[in-house]
C-alpha cells in the first residue's frame, strides 16, 4: 500500500510519543481553525472588490482550511476538521440550516482522498481544489436561498454576492495553504 507519510505514519517510538504528536496536531488545528473562522466572520466579512459593481463578500476560510488539512494531512483529518470548521461557521453566521458541517466535511474528506491519490502536493494543485470548493459553496448558498425564497434567487444577487465570495476564496487559498503547510513542517516528528 502506497501511503503518503503523514504525522500518524511517520511517528516512530512508543505509543506515548504517537499520542503526544496526535494531541499537538489536534490542538494546533483546532486553534488555527478558530482563528480562521474568526477572521472570516469579523475582519474579512466585508471585503469589497471594486470590480463589476461587486458588493462586500467573505472568503470561505473555514472551507479552505478543512480542504488544506485534508490535502496535506489526510482524509481523516480533513473530514474531522471540516466538521469542526463547518459547525463553527454555522454557529457564527447563524443561518440555522446546519448544512455547513456536511459540506465542509465532504470537501475536507474528498480533498484528502483525491489529493493523495491523484495530484502532486503543491499550491497549484490545491488551487484546483479551492476553485471546486468555492463553487460547491456557491451552489450550496443558491440552494439555501432557493429554499428560503421558494424560488430561484435573482441573478444580480448571484453576480454581486456569490461570485465575489468565490473569487476571494480562491485568492485566499494560497495563504491558508501556506499556513497549514507551515504547521505541518513545525509538527513534523523530530528523529
C-alpha positions in Angstrom: 0.0 0.0 0.0 1.5 3.3 -1.1 0.6 5.8 1.7 1.8 9.4 1.9 3.8 10.0 5.0 1.6 11.9 7.4 2.1 12.6 11.1 0.4 9.3 12.1 2.5 7.2 9.8 6.0 8.6 10.4 5.8 8.7 14.2 8.3 6.2 15.5 8.6 5.1 19.0 6.3 4.4 21.9 2.6 4.8 21.9 3.0 7.8 24.2 5.0 9.7 21.6 2.5 9.0 18.9 -0.3 10.1 21.2 1.6 13.3 22.1 2.0 14.1 18.4 -1.7 13.5 17.7 -2.7 15.8 20.6 -0.3 18.5 19.3 -1.8 18.2 15.9 -5.4 18.3 17.2 -4.8 21.3 19.4 -2.9 23.2 16.6 -5.6 22.5 14.0 -8.4 23.5 16.4 -6.7 26.8 17.3 -5.9 27.6 13.7 -9.5 26.8 12.7 -10.9 29.1 15.4 -8.6 31.9 14.2 -9.5 31.5 10.6 -13.3 31.2 11.2 -12.9 34.3 13.5 -11.2 36.2 10.6 -13.8 35.1 8.1 -16.7 36.3 10.2 -15.2 39.5 11.6 -12.3 41.3 9.8 -12.8 39.7 6.4 -16.6 39.6 6.3 -16.9 42.9 4.4 -14.1 42.8 1.9 -15.0 44.9 -1.2 -13.8 44.1 -4.6 -14.3 47.3 -6.7 -14.8 45.4 -9.9 -18.0 44.9 -11.9 -20.1 46.5 -9.2 -19.4 43.7 -6.7 -20.6 44.2 -3.1 -18.8 43.1 0.0 -18.1 39.4 0.3 -16.3 37.0 2.6 -13.8 34.3 1.7 -14.6 30.8 2.9 -11.5 30.4 5.1 -13.1 27.5 7.1 -13.8 25.6 4.0 -10.3 26.3 2.6 -8.8 25.2 6.0 -10.6 21.9 6.0 -9.6 21.2 2.4 -5.9 22.1 3.1 -5.8 19.8 6.1 -7.3 17.0 4.1 -4.9 17.7 1.2 -1.8 17.8 3.4 -2.6 15.5 6.3 -5.1 13.0 5.0 -8.8 12.4 4.6 -9.5 11.5 8.2 -8.0 14.8 9.5 -9.7 16.7 6.7 -13.1 15.3 7.5 -12.9 15.9 11.2 -11.5 19.4 10.6 -14.3 20.0 8.2 -17.0 19.0 10.7 -15.4 21.3 13.3 -15.0 24.3 10.9 -18.4 23.8 9.4 -20.0 23.8 12.9 -18.1 26.9 13.8 -19.1 28.6 10.6 -22.8 27.8 11.2 -22.6 28.9 14.8 -21.1 32.3 13.9 -23.1 33.0 10.7 -26.3 31.7 12.1 -28.4 30.8 9.0 -29.9 27.9 11.1 -29.7 25.2 8.4 -26.7 23.4 9.8 -25.5 22.3 6.4 -22.0 23.8 6.6 -20.6 20.8 8.6 -21.7 18.4 6.0 -20.4 20.5 3.1 -17.1 21.2 4.9 -16.7 17.5 5.9 -17.2 16.3 2.3 -14.8 18.9 0.9 -12.1 18.1 3.5 -12.5 14.3 3.1 -12.6 14.4 -0.7 -9.6 16.7 -0.9 -7.7 14.2 1.2 -8.8 11.2 -0.7 -8.4 12.6 -4.2 -5.4 14.7 -3.3 -3.2 11.9 -2.1 -4.0 9.6 -5.0 -4.2 11.9 -8.0 -2.4 15.2 -7.6 1.0 16.5 -6.6 1.1 18.2 -3.2 1.8 21.8 -4.2 -0.1 25.1 -4.3 -1.3 24.9 -7.9 -2.9 21.5 -7.2 -4.5 22.9 -4.1 -5.9 25.9 -6.0 -7.8 23.5 -8.2 -9.5 22.2 -5.0 -10.2 25.8 -3.9 -11.9 26.6 -7.2 -14.1 23.5 -6.8 -14.8 24.0 -3.1 -15.7 27.7 -3.7 -18.0 26.5 -6.4 -19.7 24.0 -4.1 -20.1 26.7 -1.5 -21.8 28.9 -4.1 -24.2 26.1 -5.2 -25.0 25.5 -1.5 -25.8 29.2 -1.0 -28.0 29.3 -4.1 -29.8 26.2 -2.9 -30.3 27.6 0.6 -31.6 30.9 -0.8 -33.9 29.0 -3.1 -35.4 27.0 -0.2 -35.9 30.2 1.8 -37.3 32.2 -1.1 -39.2 29.3 -2.5 -37.8 30.1 -5.9 -34.5 30.9 -7.6 -32.7 33.9 -6.2 -32.2 36.9 -8.5 -29.2 36.8 -10.9 -28.0 40.2 -9.5 -27.5 38.6 -6.1 -25.5 35.8 -7.6 -23.3 38.2 -9.6 -22.8 40.7 -6.8 -22.7 38.4 -3.8 -21.6 34.9 -4.6 -19.1 35.4 -7.4 -17.0 37.8 -5.4 -17.0 35.4 -2.5 -15.8 32.7 -4.8 -13.1 34.9 -6.2 -11.9 35.8 -2.7 -11.9 32.2 -1.6 -9.6 31.3 -4.5 -7.4 34.3 -3.7 -7.0 33.5 -0.1 -6.3 29.8 -0.8 -2.5 30.5 -1.0 -2.5 32.0 2.5 -4.4 29.1 4.0 -2.3 26.5 2.2 0.8 28.2 3.4 -0.5 28.3 7.0 -1.3 24.5 7.0 2.0 23.7 5.2 3.9 25.7 7.9 2.1 23.9 10.7 2.9 20.5 9.1 6.5 21.5 8.9 6.5 22.6 12.6 4.7 19.5 13.8 6.9 17.1 11.9 8.3 14.4 14.2 11.9 15.0 15.2 14.1 12.0 14.6 
